[in-house]
Amino acid sequence: MPAAVSTFVGRDAELAQLAGALVRHRIVTIVGPGGMGKTRLATEACARLADRFPGGVLRSELAQVSPRAEIGDEVAGALGFPSLEALLVGLGDAPALLLLDNCEHVLAAARRLGARVLDASPRLRLLATSREPLALDGEQVLVLGPLALPQSSDPRDLESASATRLFEDRARGAGASLDASPAELAARAELCRRLDGVPLAIELAAARARSLTSVEILALLGRRFDLLARREPVGLARHRSLRAAIDTSYELLDAGEQRFFRALGVLGGPFSAALAHAVAAPEGADALATVDLLARLVDRSLVVAEAAGGATRYRLLDSLRDYAAERARDAGEWDADADRFVRAMLAEADAIVATGSVRWTSELLARVLAHFDAIAAAIERAIEVDADAARALRLLLPLWAATHQGRASEVAAAGERVLARWPAG
C-alpha cells in the first residue's frame, strides 16, 4: 500500500463504520459519486487497520484497466504475482485485506474476481470502491456522502465542519494566505455548500485560492466545470476536473439512462418519482419503468434517494444537476424539458390556489413548503423559455403563503424576477 501524501480530513464516523463493517462482513463496498473520496477513505482505513491483517494488505487500482470479461491475471500481475492462481496461493489462510479500487467500469469482472478470491481464501476480507455495488452475496454497502457543511459563517462553525477544514487545508497547502474577514468566511462557507461538500470539487476550488479570494471563486462558480480543473496533469485523468469525474459516470449509462438523467437536470430541489415521470420519462412509458430508471441512477450514485414522511424524495447534487442541464442544452433538449417541468408544476400550483381559495389549512401550507423549491425552479424555467410572464405569475401565486415561514426573501426575489418580465404600461 503506498503511503498517503496528503492529510486526511474528517470522516471519523465513516472510518469507524468501515472498520466495524470489515469485522462483521467479508466483502464491503464503498459506493458514492465520483470525487466523493472513496479511494481516500479506503486507503486510510487500510493503513489504520493493517495490524489486523498479518497476511498483508494489498491494493489493486482498476481505474486504468480496460473493460474486459476477466481481470484476475492483470490484478495478480499488478500485485506482483505471475497469475491469479499464484495470487490465490499467496493469500493462503492468513487474515488478509484486498482492496479493489475503482471497480465501476469493470463491474462484472470485479464481481467474478471477488467471488473467486473470497471462495479461495476463507480468512480474506475484500474491500472495494465503486460508483455502484458489486452485487456479491454477503456484500455490505457503505454509501459515502458529502463532508459535513458549516451551518453559518461563524469561525467556530467553519472549524468544526470538515468541508471547510478541507478547503482551508488544501488552500494553505497550495500556498494561499487565507483572509479571515467576515466576507471571506461567509464566502468559504457558501462555496462548500454550493459544491455539495464533495471533496474533489472542494480541493479543485482550493487550488484556485492562491490567485483568487474565496469571494472571487464563489462569484465564478456559475462556470464551475471550467473553473474546477487542474492545469497540471497530476493523478488520474478522472480526478483532474469536476467535469471529467462526472463524465466517467455518465458514460457508463446506456442511451435511455443518459436521456433520463439529462432531463432530470431541469428540476430544482427534491422531487418525487411522479414528477420525474411527468418531466423525464419517454412518452407512453409506464410509471414503474420510471421507478426502475431512478433506482438505476441511485445505484450508480447519480441520484440521491431520501425517505421522509413515508415517501421517497429524490435529488441531484448541484454539480450533477448542472452537468445534466449542460448536457441537455448541448443535445437541444432543454427547452422541451423545461416546458414539461413548468406544465407539471403549474398543475400543482393551480391546485393549491384552487384549494386555498376555499380554505387555507396547515396541511395546505405544508404542501406549499414541500413543493416550494420545485415551484421556484419552475418559475425560473418559465422566465427563461416563455415569451411572456403569464405562466411564471401563476406559479408565483401559491408561494406567497410561505412568506411567514422563513422564505420571504426568496418569494420577494421570485416576485421581482416575474415582474421584471411583465409588460410595461
PyMOL commands that set and color helices and strands:
alter all, ss='L'
color gray80, all
select helices_A, chain A and resi 12-24+38-52+72-78+84-91+104-120+155-160+162-173+182-194+199-206+214-219+221-227+237-239+242-251+255-264+273-280+287-299+318-330+334-356+362-385+390-420
alter helices_A, ss='H'
color red, helices_A
select strands_A, chain A and resi 27-31+57-61+96-101+124-130+139-143+304-308+311-315
alter strands_A, ss='S'
color yellow, strands_A
deselect
rebuild
show_as cartoon
